[in-house]
Amino acid sequence: MQKFFVTAFQADGTKLVNESFQAETIDAAHEQGMTRLKEAQAESSPARIIRSDGTWVYFRP
């Protein structure tokens, strides 16, 4: 398992989501991260999903 982080922001910089989670693959991490963004109603906000080594999985400016 690898550790990933999902973070989403409001326009003023306030964090809407800031969580870590475990996933087997980058594809699984992308799916889990996007699900969390949808649950927080943050899928259209600036967001990122990254692996603990800094590898980008998803980025929305």
C-alpha positions, 0 to 999 in steps of 0.5 A: 500500500502507498500513502496518498493525500487529497487536498481541495481549496476555496478561492480564498485558500481555505481548505475544504478537504485535507486527508491522507489515505492508502491505495494499492495503485495510482489508478485506485488512488485517483478513484478514491481521491475523486470520490472524496472530492465529490463527497465534499462537493469540492470536485470543481474547486482547486484540488490535488491528489498526490502520492507521499513521494510527491508524484502528482495523481491529479491537479485542478488549478 
